[in-house]
Amino acid sequence: MLRKLIHILFLPCSKATLLMEKRNAQLISRKEDRQLSMHLKICKWCRAYEEKLKILDDILKRKRSHKENIEINDSDIQYFKNKILNKLDI
């Protein structure tokens, strides 16, 4: 109940994910950064999304810097899924 109330009062998940994407593209304000930090402390789903976003961003940066095709094979995908599941304690 308390977590739901905090989500409503401070920052909903939809806004948190938008701020994570925005933070990757540009600087966000101090207020937005504080709100996002607070949200990530209470929301395991958004923390998992942030982890996925970091991994994907790293892959894209490597691809852009090397200008080569980075193939993602099935074992990489399974590793990524297992890592997220472990973070979510499922």
PDB file of N, CA, C and O in Angstrom:
ATOM      1  N   MET A   1       0.833  -1.204   0.000  1.00  0.00           N
ATOM      2  CA  MET A   1       0.000   0.000   0.000  1.00  0.00           C
ATOM      3  C   MET A   1       0.872   1.261   0.000  1.00  0.00           C
ATOM      4  O   MET A   1       0.625   2.208  -0.747  1.00  0.00           O
ATOM      5  N   LEU A   2       1.895   1.248   0.855  1.00  0.00           N
ATOM      6  CA  LEU A   2       2.756   2.429   0.958  1.00  0.00           C
ATOM      7  C   LEU A   2       3.503   2.666  -0.353  1.00  0.00           C
ATOM      8  O   LEU A   2       3.636   3.802  -0.808  1.00  0.00           O
ATOM      9  N   ARG A   3       3.988   1.581  -0.952  1.00  0.00           N
ATOM     10  CA  ARG A   3       4.701   1.722  -2.221  1.00  0.00           C
ATOM     11  C   ARG A   3       3.784   2.273  -3.304  1.00  0.00           C
ATOM     12  O   ARG A   3       4.200   3.105  -4.110  1.00  0.00           O
ATOM     13  N   LYS A   4       2.555   1.818  -3.326  1.00  0.00           N
ATOM     14  CA  LYS A   4       1.599   2.304  -4.319  1.00  0.00           C
ATOM     15  C   LYS A   4       1.348   3.799  -4.134  1.00  0.00           C
ATOM     16  O   LYS A   4       1.280   4.552  -5.106  1.00  0.00           O
ATOM     17  N   LEU A   5       1.214   4.210  -2.898  1.00  0.00           N
ATOM     18  CA  LEU A   5       0.994   5.623  -2.585  1.00  0.00           C
ATOM     19  C   LEU A   5       2.201   6.462  -3.003  1.00  0.00           C
ATOM     20  O   LEU A   5       2.047   7.550  -3.557  1.00  0.00           O
ATOM     21  N   ILE A   6       3.398   5.951  -2.736  1.00  0.00           N
ATOM     22  CA  ILE A   6       4.603   6.679  -3.119  1.00  0.00           C
ATOM     23  C   ILE A   6       4.690   6.812  -4.631  1.00  0.00           C
ATOM     24  O   ILE A   6       5.074   7.861  -5.148  1.00  0.00           O
ATOM     25  N   HIS A   7       4.329   5.729  -5.348  1.00  0.00           N
ATOM     26  CA  HIS A   7       4.324   5.786  -6.809  1.00  0.00           C
ATOM     27  C   HIS A   7       3.395   6.889  -7.306  1.00  0.00           C
ATOM     28  O   HIS A   7       3.733   7.627  -8.231  1.00  0.00           O
ATOM     29  N   ILE A   8       2.247   6.992  -6.696  1.00  0.00           N
ATOM     30  CA  ILE A   8       1.251   7.983  -7.128  1.00  0.00           C
ATOM     31  C   ILE A   8       1.700   9.399  -6.766  1.00  0.00           C
ATOM     32  O   ILE A   8       1.606  10.311  -7.587  1.00  0.00           O
ATOM     33  N   LEU A   9       2.184   9.580  -5.546  1.00  0.00           N
ATOM     34  CA  LEU A   9       2.543  10.915  -5.077  1.00  0.00           C
ATOM     35  C   LEU A   9       3.825  11.454  -5.684  1.00  0.00           C
ATOM     36  O   LEU A   9       3.900  12.631  -6.037  1.00  0.00           O
ATOM     37  N   PHE A  10       4.831  10.603  -5.809  1.00  0.00           N
ATOM     38  CA  PHE A  10       6.138  11.100  -6.245  1.00  0.00           C
ATOM     39  C   PHE A  10       6.381  10.937  -7.737  1.00  0.00           C
ATOM     40  O   PHE A  10       6.625  11.917  -8.441  1.00  0.00           O
ATOM     41  N   LEU A  11       6.315   9.705  -8.218  1.00  0.00           N
ATOM     42  CA  LEU A  11       6.683   9.478  -9.607  1.00  0.00           C
ATOM     43  C   LEU A  11       6.121   8.134 -10.063  1.00  0.00           C
ATOM     44  O   LEU A  11       6.516   7.096  -9.532  1.00  0.00           O
ATOM     45  N   PRO A  12       5.216   8.132 -11.027  1.00  0.00           N
ATOM     46  CA  PRO A  12       4.710   6.859 -11.543  1.00  0.00           C
ATOM     47  C   PRO A  12       5.762   6.170 -12.419  1.00  0.00           C
ATOM     48  O   PRO A  12       6.687   6.816 -12.912  1.00  0.00           O
ATOM     49  N   CYS A  13       5.616   4.874 -12.604  1.00  0.00           N
ATOM     50  CA  CYS A  13       6.575   4.096 -13.395  1.00  0.00           C
ATOM     51  C   CYS A  13       6.700   4.631 -14.819  1.00  0.00           C
ATOM     52  O   CYS A  13       7.797   4.647 -15.379  1.00  0.00           O
ATOM     53  N   SER A  14       5.606   5.061 -15.400  1.00  0.00           N
ATOM     54  CA  SER A  14       5.662   5.572 -16.774  1.00  0.00           C
ATOM     55  C   SER A  14       6.575   6.794 -16.871  1.00  0.00           C
ATOM     56  O   SER A  14       7.308   6.942 -17.848  1.00  0.00           O
ATOM     57  N   LYS A  15       6.536   7.643 -15.892  1.00  0.00           N
ATOM     58  CA  LYS A  15       7.393   8.830 -15.870  1.00  0.00           C
ATOM     59  C   LYS A  15       8.835   8.439 -15.557  1.00  0.00           C
ATOM     60  O   LYS A  15       9.773   9.023 -16.100  1.00  0.00           O
ATOM     61  N   ALA A  16       9.009   7.453 -14.680  1.00  0.00           N
ATOM     62  CA  ALA A  16      10.357   7.007 -14.316  1.00  0.00           C
ATOM     63  C   ALA A  16      11.081   6.430 -15.531  1.00  0.00           C
ATOM     64  O   ALA A  16      12.249   6.742 -15.763  1.00  0.00           O
ATOM     65  N   THR A  17      10.400   5.598 -16.298  1.00  0.00           N
ATOM     66  CA  THR A  17      11.046   5.018 -17.484  1.00  0.00           C
ATOM     67  C   THR A  17      11.365   6.103 -18.511  1.00  0.00           C
ATOM     68  O   THR A  17      12.399   6.045 -19.177  1.00  0.00           O
ATOM     69  N   LEU A  18      10.495   7.074 -18.637  1.00  0.00           N
ATOM     70  CA  LEU A  18      10.752   8.191 -19.542  1.00  0.00           C
ATOM     71  C   LEU A  18      11.991   8.965 -19.099  1.00  0.00           C
ATOM     72  O   LEU A  18      12.810   9.355 -19.932  1.00  0.00           O
ATOM     73  N   LEU A  19      12.131   9.190 -17.794  1.00  0.00           N
ATOM     74  CA  LEU A  19      13.298   9.903 -17.279  1.00  0.00           C
ATOM     75  C   LEU A  19      14.582   9.103 -17.488  1.00  0.00           C
ATOM     76  O   LEU A  19      15.638   9.682 -17.747  1.00  0.00           O
ATOM     77  N   MET A  20      14.497   7.782 -17.378  1.00  0.00           N
ATOM     78  CA  MET A  20      15.683   6.954 -17.633  1.00  0.00           C
ATOM     79  C   MET A  20      16.132   7.107 -19.080  1.00  0.00           C
ATOM     80  O   MET A  20      17.323   7.243 -19.359  1.00  0.00           O
ATOM     81  N   GLU A  21      15.176   7.083 -19.992  1.00  0.00           N
ATOM     82  CA  GLU A  21      15.493   7.256 -21.410  1.00  0.00           C
ATOM     83  C   GLU A  21      16.048   8.657 -21.669  1.00  0.00           C
ATOM     84  O   GLU A  21      17.015   8.827 -22.411  1.00  0.00           O
ATOM     85  N   LYS A  22      15.431   9.638 -21.056  1.00  0.00           N
ATOM     86  CA  LYS A  22      15.863  11.025 -21.224  1.00  0.00           C
ATOM     87  C   LYS A  22      17.276  11.212 -20.688  1.00  0.00           C
ATOM     88  O   LYS A  22      18.086  11.914 -21.292  1.00  0.00           O
ATOM     89  N   ARG A  23      17.570  10.581 -19.548  1.00  0.00           N
ATOM     90  CA  ARG A  23      18.888  10.688 -18.926  1.00  0.00           C
ATOM     91  C   ARG A  23      19.980  10.109 -19.835  1.00  0.00           C
ATOM     92  O   ARG A  23      21.111  10.593 -19.839  1.00  0.00           O
ATOM     93  N   ASN A  24      19.636   9.083 -20.596  1.00  0.00           N
ATOM     94  CA  ASN A  24      20.613   8.519 -21.534  1.00  0.00           C
ATOM     95  C   ASN A  24      20.912   9.470 -22.684  1.00  0.00           C
ATOM     96  O   ASN A  24      22.018   9.461 -23.224  1.00  0.00           O
ATOM     97  N   ALA A  25      19.945  10.283 -23.061  1.00  0.00           N
ATOM     98  CA  ALA A  25      20.107  11.179 -24.210  1.00  0.00           C
ATOM     99  C   ALA A  25      20.654  12.551 -23.824  1.00  0.00           C
ATOM    100  O   ALA A  25      21.355  13.187 -24.611  1.00  0.00           O
ATOM    101  N   GLN A  26      20.336  13.002 -22.624  1.00  0.00           N
ATOM    102  CA  GLN A  26      20.739  14.342 -22.203  1.00  0.00           C
ATOM    103  C   GLN A  26      20.737  14.414 -20.686  1.00  0.00           C
ATOM    104  O   GLN A  26      20.337  13.467 -20.008  1.00  0.00           O
ATOM    105  N   LEU A  27      21.185  15.536 -20.163  1.00  0.00           N
ATOM    106  CA  LEU A  27      21.152  15.732 -18.714  1.00  0.00           C
ATOM    107  C   LEU A  27      19.727  16.009 -18.261  1.00  0.00           C
ATOM    108  O   LEU A  27      18.960  16.681 -18.950  1.00  0.00           O
ATOM    109  N   ILE A  28      19.388  15.483 -17.092  1.00  0.00           N
ATOM    110  CA  ILE A  28      18.081  15.785 -16.516  1.00  0.00           C
ATOM    111  C   ILE A  28      18.292  16.727 -15.333  1.00  0.00           C
ATOM    112  O   ILE A  28      19.393  16.835 -14.792  1.00  0.00           O
ATOM    113  N   SER A  29      17.234  17.393 -14.952  1.00  0.00           N
ATOM    114  CA  SER A  29      17.341  18.367 -13.863  1.00  0.00           C
ATOM    115  C   SER A  29      17.601  17.658 -12.530  1.00  0.00           C
ATOM    116  O   SER A  29      17.394  16.451 -12.400  1.00  0.00           O
ATOM    117  N   ARG A  30      18.053  18.424 -11.558  1.00  0.00           N
ATOM    118  CA  ARG A  30      18.298  17.866 -10.221  1.00  0.00           C
ATOM    119  C   ARG A  30      17.021  17.287  -9.626  1.00  0.00           C
ATOM    120  O   ARG A  30      17.034  16.219  -9.013  1.00  0.00           O
ATOM    121  N   LYS A  31      15.938  17.996  -9.815  1.00  0.00           N
ATOM    122  CA  LYS A  31      14.652  17.544  -9.282  1.00  0.00           C
ATOM    123  C   LYS A  31      14.272  16.197  -9.903  1.00  0.00           C
ATOM    124  O   LYS A  31      13.872  15.271  -9.197  1.00  0.00           O
ATOM    125  N   GLU A  32      14.398  16.096 -11.214  1.00  0.00           N
ATOM    126  CA  GLU A  32      14.070  14.844 -11.896  1.00  0.00           C
ATOM    127  C   GLU A  32      14.996  13.718 -11.442  1.00  0.00           C
ATOM    128  O   GLU A  32      14.563  12.579 -11.268  1.00  0.00           O
ATOM    129  N   ASP A  33      16.270  14.047 -11.252  1.00  0.00           N
ATOM    130  CA  ASP A  33      17.225  13.037 -10.806  1.00  0.00           C
ATOM    131  C   ASP A  33      16.880  12.530  -9.405  1.00  0.00           C
ATOM    132  O   ASP A  33      16.954  11.329  -9.146  1.00  0.00           O
ATOM    133  N   ARG A  34      16.509  13.429  -8.512  1.00  0.00           N
ATOM    134  CA  ARG A  34      16.115  13.029  -7.152  1.00  0.00           C
ATOM    135  C   ARG A  34      14.857  12.170  -7.189  1.00  0.00           C
ATOM    136  O   ARG A  34      14.778  11.139  -6.521  1.00  0.00           O
ATOM    137  N   GLN A  35      13.871  12.605  -7.981  1.00  0.00           N
ATOM    138  CA  GLN A  35      12.635  11.833  -8.087  1.00  0.00           C
ATOM    139  C   GLN A  35      12.907  10.432  -8.627  1.00  0.00           C
ATOM    140  O   GLN A  35      12.373   9.446  -8.119  1.00  0.00           O
ATOM    141  N   LEU A  36      13.731  10.357  -9.645  1.00  0.00           N
ATOM    142  CA  LEU A  36      14.059   9.065 -10.238  1.00  0.00           C
ATOM    143  C   LEU A  36      14.811   8.185  -9.243  1.00  0.00           C
ATOM    144  O   LEU A  36      14.530   6.991  -9.140  1.00  0.00           O
ATOM    145  N   SER A  37      15.744   8.751  -8.524  1.00  0.00           N
ATOM    146  CA  SER A  37      16.493   7.984  -7.524  1.00  0.00           C
ATOM    147  C   SER A  37      15.574   7.424  -6.454  1.00  0.00           C
ATOM    148  O   SER A  37      15.696   6.260  -6.072  1.00  0.00           O
ATOM    149  N   MET A  38      14.658   8.244  -5.971  1.00  0.00           N
ATOM    150  CA  MET A  38      13.698   7.785  -4.960  1.00  0.00           C
ATOM    151  C   MET A  38      12.831   6.666  -5.522  1.00  0.00           C
ATOM    152  O   MET A  38      12.579   5.666  -4.851  1.00  0.00           O
ATOM    153  N   HIS A  39      12.387   6.840  -6.736  1.00  0.00           N
ATOM    154  CA  HIS A  39      11.525   5.837  -7.357  1.00  0.00           C
ATOM    155  C   HIS A  39      12.269   4.510  -7.507  1.00  0.00           C
ATOM    156  O   HIS A  39      11.716   3.448  -7.220  1.00  0.00           O
ATOM    157  N   LEU A  40      13.515   4.575  -7.954  1.00  0.00           N
ATOM    158  CA  LEU A  40      14.283   3.357  -8.170  1.00  0.00           C
ATOM    159  C   LEU A  40      14.577   2.619  -6.870  1.00  0.00           C
ATOM    160  O   LEU A  40      14.793   1.407  -6.880  1.00  0.00           O
ATOM    161  N   LYS A  41      14.587   3.332  -5.763  1.00  0.00           N
ATOM    162  CA  LYS A  41      14.805   2.683  -4.464  1.00  0.00           C
ATOM    163  C   LYS A  41      13.618   1.817  -4.060  1.00  0.00           C
ATOM    164  O   LYS A  41      13.786   0.841  -3.329  1.00  0.00           O
ATOM    165  N   ILE A  42      12.427   2.162  -4.525  1.00  0.00           N
ATOM    166  CA  ILE A  42      11.244   1.413  -4.095  1.00  0.00           C
ATOM    167  C   ILE A  42      10.664   0.497  -5.170  1.00  0.00           C
ATOM    168  O   ILE A  42       9.845  -0.367  -4.859  1.00  0.00           O
ATOM    169  N   CYS A  43      11.068   0.666  -6.412  1.00  0.00           N
ATOM    170  CA  CYS A  43      10.419  -0.070  -7.507  1.00  0.00           C
ATOM    171  C   CYS A  43      11.391  -1.060  -8.159  1.00  0.00           C
ATOM    172  O   CYS A  43      12.292  -0.664  -8.897  1.00  0.00           O
ATOM    173  N   LYS A  44      11.197  -2.339  -7.879  1.00  0.00           N
ATOM    174  CA  LYS A  44      12.097  -3.351  -8.440  1.00  0.00           C
ATOM    175  C   LYS A  44      11.911  -3.496  -9.945  1.00  0.00           C
ATOM    176  O   LYS A  44      12.849  -3.872 -10.647  1.00  0.00           O
ATOM    177  N   TRP A  45      10.736  -3.208 -10.443  1.00  0.00           N
ATOM    178  CA  TRP A  45      10.493  -3.337 -11.881  1.00  0.00           C
ATOM    179  C   TRP A  45      11.246  -2.273 -12.668  1.00  0.00           C
ATOM    180  O   TRP A  45      11.790  -2.553 -13.736  1.00  0.00           O
ATOM    181  N   CYS A  46      11.278  -1.078 -12.152  1.00  0.00           N
ATOM    182  CA  CYS A  46      12.006  -0.006 -12.834  1.00  0.00           C
ATOM    183  C   CYS A  46      13.516  -0.196 -12.696  1.00  0.00           C
ATOM    184  O   CYS A  46      14.269   0.178 -13.596  1.00  0.00           O
ATOM    185  N   ARG A  47      13.967  -0.774 -11.581  1.00  0.00           N
ATOM    186  CA  ARG A  47      15.394  -1.099 -11.465  1.00  0.00           C
ATOM    187  C   ARG A  47      15.779  -2.136 -12.517  1.00  0.00           C
ATOM    188  O   ARG A  47      16.849  -2.046 -13.120  1.00  0.00           O
ATOM    189  N   ALA A  48      14.911  -3.117 -12.735  1.00  0.00           N
ATOM    190  CA  ALA A  48      15.174  -4.131 -13.764  1.00  0.00           C
ATOM    191  C   ALA A  48      15.187  -3.484 -15.146  1.00  0.00           C
ATOM    192  O   ALA A  48      16.025  -3.819 -15.983  1.00  0.00           O
ATOM    193  N   TYR A  49      14.265  -2.564 -15.384  1.00  0.00           N
ATOM    194  CA  TYR A  49      14.221  -1.855 -16.663  1.00  0.00           C
ATOM    195  C   TYR A  49      15.501  -1.045 -16.853  1.00  0.00           C
ATOM    196  O   TYR A  49      16.057  -1.008 -17.951  1.00  0.00           O
ATOM    197  N   GLU A  50      15.965  -0.404 -15.797  1.00  0.00           N
ATOM    198  CA  GLU A  50      17.184   0.393 -15.881  1.00  0.00           C
ATOM    199  C   GLU A  50      18.381  -0.493 -16.234  1.00  0.00           C
ATOM    200  O   GLU A  50      19.231  -0.102 -17.034  1.00  0.00           O
ATOM    201  N   GLU A  51      18.445  -1.672 -15.642  1.00  0.00           N
ATOM    202  CA  GLU A  51      19.532  -2.603 -15.946  1.00  0.00           C
ATOM    203  C   GLU A  51      19.493  -3.018 -17.417  1.00  0.00           C
ATOM    204  O   GLU A  51      20.524  -3.061 -18.089  1.00  0.00           O
ATOM    205  N   LYS A  52      18.295  -3.320 -17.903  1.00  0.00           N
ATOM    206  CA  LYS A  52      18.138  -3.694 -19.309  1.00  0.00           C
ATOM    207  C   LYS A  52      18.537  -2.528 -20.217  1.00  0.00           C
ATOM    208  O   LYS A  52      19.193  -2.726 -21.240  1.00  0.00           O
ATOM    209  N   LEU A  53      18.148  -1.348 -19.845  1.00  0.00           N
ATOM    210  CA  LEU A  53      18.472  -0.158 -20.626  1.00  0.00           C
ATOM    211  C   LEU A  53      19.987   0.059 -20.700  1.00  0.00           C
ATOM    212  O   LEU A  53      20.513   0.422 -21.752  1.00  0.00           O
ATOM    213  N   LYS A  54      20.680  -0.162 -19.593  1.00  0.00           N
ATOM    214  CA  LYS A  54      22.138  -0.007 -19.579  1.00  0.00           C
ATOM    215  C   LYS A  54      22.799  -1.017 -20.511  1.00  0.00           C
ATOM    216  O   LYS A  54      23.716  -0.673 -21.256  1.00  0.00           O
ATOM    217  N   ILE A  55      22.334  -2.256 -20.469  1.00  0.00           N
ATOM    218  CA  ILE A  55      22.911  -3.304 -21.321  1.00  0.00           C
ATOM    219  C   ILE A  55      22.696  -2.968 -22.788  1.00  0.00           C
ATOM    220  O   ILE A  55      23.626  -3.051 -23.591  1.00  0.00           O
ATOM    221  N   LEU A  56      21.478  -2.591 -23.139  1.00  0.00           N
ATOM    222  CA  LEU A  56      21.190  -2.254 -24.528  1.00  0.00           C
ATOM    223  C   LEU A  56      21.967  -1.029 -24.990  1.00  0.00           C
ATOM    224  O   LEU A  56      22.433  -0.978 -26.129  1.00  0.00           O
ATOM    225  N   ASP A  57      22.104  -0.057 -24.119  1.00  0.00           N
ATOM    226  CA  ASP A  57      22.852   1.146 -24.460  1.00  0.00           C
ATOM    227  C   ASP A  57      24.329   0.818 -24.697  1.00  0.00           C
ATOM    228  O   ASP A  57      24.945   1.347 -25.622  1.00  0.00           O
ATOM    229  N   ASP A  58      24.893  -0.053 -23.861  1.00  0.00           N
ATOM    230  CA  ASP A  58      26.282  -0.474 -24.054  1.00  0.00           C
ATOM    231  C   ASP A  58      26.468  -1.180 -25.391  1.00  0.00           C
ATOM    232  O   ASP A  58      27.448  -0.933 -26.093  1.00  0.00           O
ATOM    233  N   ILE A  59      25.539  -2.048 -25.743  1.00  0.00           N
ATOM    234  CA  ILE A  59      25.622  -2.765 -27.023  1.00  0.00           C
ATOM    235  C   ILE A  59      25.578  -1.777 -28.187  1.00  0.00           C
ATOM    236  O   ILE A  59      26.363  -1.881 -29.129  1.00  0.00           O
ATOM    237  N   LEU A  60      24.669  -0.834 -28.117  1.00  0.00           N
ATOM    238  CA  LEU A  60      24.550   0.148 -29.196  1.00  0.00           C
ATOM    239  C   LEU A  60      25.778   1.048 -29.290  1.00  0.00           C
ATOM    240  O   LEU A  60      26.212   1.392 -30.390  1.00  0.00           O
ATOM    241  N   LYS A  61      26.335   1.427 -28.153  1.00  0.00           N
ATOM    242  CA  LYS A  61      27.549   2.258 -28.169  1.00  0.00           C
ATOM    243  C   LYS A  61      28.715   1.500 -28.784  1.00  0.00           C
ATOM    244  O   LYS A  61      29.476   2.062 -29.572  1.00  0.00           O
ATOM    245  N   ARG A  62      28.861   0.219 -28.426  1.00  0.00           N
ATOM    246  CA  ARG A  62      29.933  -0.587 -29.017  1.00  0.00           C
ATOM    247  C   ARG A  62      29.744  -0.725 -30.515  1.00  0.00           C
ATOM    248  O   ARG A  62      30.701  -0.642 -31.285  1.00  0.00           O
ATOM    249  N   LYS A  63      28.517  -0.933 -30.916  1.00  0.00           N
ATOM    250  CA  LYS A  63      28.239  -1.095 -32.340  1.00  0.00           C
ATOM    251  C   LYS A  63      28.580   0.190 -33.092  1.00  0.00           C
ATOM    252  O   LYS A  63      29.191   0.151 -34.160  1.00  0.00           O
ATOM    253  N   ARG A  64      28.190   1.303 -32.538  1.00  0.00           N
ATOM    254  CA  ARG A  64      28.455   2.581 -33.182  1.00  0.00           C
ATOM    255  C   ARG A  64      29.947   2.894 -33.216  1.00  0.00           C
ATOM    256  O   ARG A  64      30.452   3.397 -34.220  1.00  0.00           O
ATOM    257  N   SER A  65      30.653   2.601 -32.132  1.00  0.00           N
ATOM    258  CA  SER A  65      32.085   2.934 -32.081  1.00  0.00           C
ATOM    259  C   SER A  65      32.924   2.000 -32.951  1.00  0.00           C
ATOM    260  O   SER A  65      33.934   2.421 -33.515  1.00  0.00           O
ATOM    261  N   HIS A  66      32.517   0.749 -33.061  1.00  0.00           N
ATOM    262  CA  HIS A  66      33.278  -0.212 -33.861  1.00  0.00           C
ATOM    263  C   HIS A  66      32.804  -0.261 -35.302  1.00  0.00           C
ATOM    264  O   HIS A  66      33.495  -0.772 -36.184  1.00  0.00           O
ATOM    265  N   LYS A  67      31.640   0.265 -35.522  1.00  0.00           N
ATOM    266  CA  LYS A  67      31.021   0.248 -36.851  1.00  0.00           C
ATOM    267  C   LYS A  67      31.055  -1.154 -37.458  1.00  0.00           C
ATOM    268  O   LYS A  67      31.417  -1.357 -38.617  1.00  0.00           O
ATOM    269  N   GLU A  68      30.671  -2.085 -36.638  1.00  0.00           N
ATOM    270  CA  GLU A  68      30.591  -3.463 -37.100  1.00  0.00           C
ATOM    271  C   GLU A  68      29.283  -4.052 -36.599  1.00  0.00           C
ATOM    272  O   GLU A  68      28.678  -3.548 -35.653  1.00  0.00           O
ATOM    273  N   ASN A  69      28.874  -5.086 -37.225  1.00  0.00           N
ATOM    274  CA  ASN A  69      27.648  -5.756 -36.800  1.00  0.00           C
ATOM    275  C   ASN A  69      27.944  -6.638 -35.603  1.00  0.00           C
ATOM    276  O   ASN A  69      28.746  -7.568 -35.680  1.00  0.00           O
ATOM    277  N   ILE A  70      27.291  -6.335 -34.507  1.00  0.00           N
ATOM    278  CA  ILE A  70      27.421  -7.162 -33.322  1.00  0.00           C
ATOM    279  C   ILE A  70      26.213  -8.094 -33.306  1.00  0.00           C
ATOM    280  O   ILE A  70      25.067  -7.663 -33.181  1.00  0.00           O
ATOM    281  N   GLU A  71      26.500  -9.347 -33.433  1.00  0.00           N
ATOM    282  CA  GLU A  71      25.413 -10.316 -33.437  1.00  0.00           C
ATOM    283  C   GLU A  71      25.108 -10.736 -32.011  1.00  0.00           C
ATOM    284  O   GLU A  71      26.008 -10.997 -31.213  1.00  0.00           O
ATOM    285  N   ILE A  72      23.846 -10.796 -31.716  1.00  0.00           N
ATOM    286  CA  ILE A  72      23.397 -11.251 -30.411  1.00  0.00           C
ATOM    287  C   ILE A  72      22.867 -12.656 -30.603  1.00  0.00           C
ATOM    288  O   ILE A  72      21.867 -12.867 -31.289  1.00  0.00           O
ATOM    289  N   ASN A  73      23.542 -13.614 -29.995  1.00  0.00           N
ATOM    290  CA  ASN A  73      23.103 -14.994 -30.170  1.00  0.00           C
ATOM    291  C   ASN A  73      22.179 -15.420 -29.035  1.00  0.00           C
ATOM    292  O   ASN A  73      21.957 -14.670 -28.084  1.00  0.00           O
ATOM    293  N   ASP A  74      21.650 -16.621 -29.146  1.00  0.00           N
ATOM    294  CA  ASP A  74      20.683 -17.113 -28.167  1.00  0.00           C
ATOM    295  C   ASP A  74      21.267 -17.207 -26.760  1.00  0.00           C
ATOM    296  O   ASP A  74      20.563 -16.962 -25.781  1.00  0.00           O
ATOM    297  N   SER A  75      22.532 -17.554 -26.653  1.00  0.00           N
ATOM    298  CA  SER A  75      23.134 -17.658 -25.319  1.00  0.00           C
ATOM    299  C   SER A  75      23.233 -16.284 -24.652  1.00  0.00           C
ATOM    300  O   SER A  75      23.072 -16.176 -23.437  1.00  0.00           O
ATOM    301  N   ASP A  76      23.495 -15.235 -25.434  1.00  0.00           N
ATOM    302  CA  ASP A  76      23.519 -13.881 -24.889  1.00  0.00           C
ATOM    303  C   ASP A  76      22.140 -13.474 -24.375  1.00  0.00           C
ATOM    304  O   ASP A  76      22.016 -12.866 -23.311  1.00  0.00           O
ATOM    305  N   ILE A  77      21.121 -13.814 -25.135  1.00  0.00           N
ATOM    306  CA  ILE A  77      19.750 -13.485 -24.743  1.00  0.00           C
ATOM    307  C   ILE A  77      19.376 -14.233 -23.469  1.00  0.00           C
ATOM    308  O   ILE A  77      18.780 -13.653 -22.561  1.00  0.00           O
ATOM    309  N   GLN A  78      19.721 -15.514 -23.396  1.00  0.00           N
ATOM    310  CA  GLN A  78      19.392 -16.301 -22.211  1.00  0.00           C
ATOM    311  C   GLN A  78      20.138 -15.786 -20.992  1.00  0.00           C
ATOM    312  O   GLN A  78      19.578 -15.728 -19.897  1.00  0.00           O
ATOM    313  N   TYR A  79      21.405 -15.412 -21.176  1.00  0.00           N
ATOM    314  CA  TYR A  79      22.186 -14.837 -20.082  1.00  0.00           C
ATOM    315  C   TYR A  79      21.515 -13.565 -19.562  1.00  0.00           C
ATOM    316  O   TYR A  79      21.397 -13.363 -18.353  1.00  0.00           O
ATOM    317  N   PHE A  80      21.082 -12.717 -20.484  1.00  0.00           N
ATOM    318  CA  PHE A  80      20.406 -11.478 -20.112  1.00  0.00           C
ATOM    319  C   PHE A  80      19.117 -11.769 -19.340  1.00  0.00           C
ATOM    320  O   PHE A  80      18.852 -11.130 -18.322  1.00  0.00           O
ATOM    321  N   LYS A  81      18.320 -12.720 -19.811  1.00  0.00           N
ATOM    322  CA  LYS A  81      17.071 -13.080 -19.130  1.00  0.00           C
ATOM    323  C   LYS A  81      17.350 -13.599 -17.725  1.00  0.00           C
ATOM    324  O   LYS A  81      16.674 -13.218 -16.769  1.00  0.00           O
ATOM    325  N   ASN A  82      18.346 -14.468 -17.603  1.00  0.00           N
ATOM    326  CA  ASN A  82      18.680 -15.023 -16.285  1.00  0.00           C
ATOM    327  C   ASN A  82      19.149 -13.942 -15.324  1.00  0.00           C
ATOM    328  O   ASN A  82      18.818 -13.970 -14.138  1.00  0.00           O
ATOM    329  N   LYS A  83      19.910 -13.004 -15.828  1.00  0.00           N
ATOM    330  CA  LYS A  83      20.398 -11.911 -14.989  1.00  0.00           C
ATOM    331  C   LYS A  83      19.229 -11.064 -14.462  1.00  0.00           C
ATOM    332  O   LYS A  83      19.201 -10.704 -13.285  1.00  0.00           O
ATOM    333  N   ILE A  84      18.275 -10.753 -15.331  1.00  0.00           N
ATOM    334  CA  ILE A  84      17.099  -9.982 -14.905  1.00  0.00           C
ATOM    335  C   ILE A  84      16.269 -10.776 -13.908  1.00  0.00           C
ATOM    336  O   ILE A  84      15.830 -10.224 -12.899  1.00  0.00           O
ATOM    337  N   LEU A  85      16.045 -12.064 -14.171  1.00  0.00           N
ATOM    338  CA  LEU A  85      15.272 -12.899 -13.261  1.00  0.00           C
ATOM    339  C   LEU A  85      15.939 -12.981 -11.891  1.00  0.00           C
ATOM    340  O   LEU A  85      15.255 -12.950 -10.868  1.00  0.00           O
ATOM    341  N   ASN A  86      17.247 -13.083 -11.862  1.00  0.00           N
ATOM    342  CA  ASN A  86      17.954 -13.122 -10.587  1.00  0.00           C
ATOM    343  C   ASN A  86      17.792 -11.812  -9.834  1.00  0.00           C
ATOM    344  O   ASN A  86      17.649 -11.803  -8.611  1.00  0.00           O
ATOM    345  N   LYS A  87      17.813 -10.718 -10.559  1.00  0.00           N
ATOM    346  CA  LYS A  87      17.622  -9.409  -9.899  1.00  0.00           C
ATOM    347  C   LYS A  87      16.207  -9.282  -9.329  1.00  0.00           C
ATOM    348  O   LYS A  87      15.997  -8.628  -8.308  1.00  0.00           O
ATOM    349  N   LEU A  88      15.242  -9.915  -9.999  1.00  0.00           N
ATOM    350  CA  LEU A  88      13.853  -9.835  -9.552  1.00  0.00           C
ATOM    351  C   LEU A  88      13.516 -10.908  -8.535  1.00  0.00           C
ATOM    352  O   LEU A  88      12.406 -10.929  -8.004  1.00  0.00           O
ATOM    353  N   ASP A  89      14.453 -11.797  -8.257  1.00  0.00           N
ATOM    354  CA  ASP A  89      14.248 -12.912  -7.308  1.00  0.00           C
ATOM    355  C   ASP A  89      13.084 -13.796  -7.699  1.00  0.00           C
ATOM    356  O   ASP A  89      12.283 -14.184  -6.848  1.00  0.00           O
ATOM    357  N   ILE A  90      12.980 -14.122  -8.989  1.00  0.00           N
ATOM    358  CA  ILE A  90      11.907 -15.006  -9.449  1.00  0.00           C
ATOM    359  C   ILE A  90      12.443 -16.405  -9.558  1.00  0.00           C
ATOM    360  O   ILE A  90      11.709 -17.320  -9.930  1.00  0.00           O
TER     361      ILE A  90
END
